[in-house]
């Protein structure tokens, strides 16, 4: 399930699931950083894909940058900005 997308195509993917308070916190950080830097992002529920659920079920939220895992559980805003080139 894709929840958010920018026209430039997503560089950041947030894997989450409904009712996850850490996912809610991560979403706020990802949304703010990506908006500030003009970077596209997408959020996908791991409940919609059995492979994602098996792989990330115990680690959500998970953030990927350019298709590579950047972090899980907690998103450090400064680290995400640096990874996206917005030091």
C-alpha positions in Angstrom: 0.0 0.0 0.0 1.6 3.3 -1.1 0.6 6.2 1.1 2.8 9.1 0.1 4.6 9.9 -3.1 6.3 12.9 -4.7 6.4 13.5 -8.4 10.2 13.2 -8.6 10.1 9.5 -7.6 10.9 8.3 -4.1 14.4 8.1 -2.8 13.2 7.2 0.6 11.0 4.2 1.5 9.4 3.9 4.9 8.2 0.4 5.8 5.7 0.5 8.6 2.4 -0.9 9.8 -0.8 0.6 11.2 -0.9 1.1 15.0 2.9 1.3 15.4 3.9 4.3 17.5 7.6 4.1 16.3 6.3 4.2 12.8 4.3 7.3 13.5 7.4 9.0 15.0 9.5 7.9 12.0 6.9 9.2 9.5 7.1 12.7 11.1 10.9 12.8 10.7 10.9 11.3 7.1 8.1 13.7 6.0 9.9 16.8 7.5 13.4 15.9 6.1 12.1 15.0 2.6 9.9 18.1 2.4 12.8 20.3 3.5 15.2 18.7 0.9 12.6 18.2 -1.9 13.2 14.5 -1.9 10.4 12.0 -2.8 9.4 9.3 -0.4 6.9 6.5 -0.1 5.4 4.6 2.8 4.5 1.0 2.5 2.7 -1.2 5.0 4.6 -4.5 5.6 1.1 -6.1 6.2 0.4 -5.8 2.5 3.4 -8.0 1.4 4.2 -11.3 3.0 7.9 -11.0 2.1 8.2 -7.6 3.7 6.3 -8.9 6.8 8.7 -11.8 7.1 11.8 -9.7 6.5 11.0 -6.6 8.6 8.3 -7.8 11.0 10.4 -7.3 14.1 12.4 -4.2 12.9 9.8 -1.7 11.8 9.9 1.1 11.1 12.6 0.5 8.5 13.9 3.4 6.3 15.6 2.7 2.9 17.5 5.4 1.1 18.0 4.8 -2.6 16.9 1.2 -2.1 19.4 0.4 0.7 18.5 0.0 4.3 19.4 3.2 6.2 18.0 2.5 9.6 15.3 0.8 11.7 13.3 1.4 14.8 14.3 5.1 15.3 15.1 7.6 12.6 17.9 10.1 13.4 17.0 13.3 11.6 20.6 14.6 11.2 21.7 11.2 9.9 18.9 11.0 7.4 19.6 14.5 6.1 23.3 13.7 5.7 22.4 10.5 3.8 20.3 12.6 1.4 23.0 15.1 0.9 21.4 17.9 3.0 24.1 18.3 5.6 
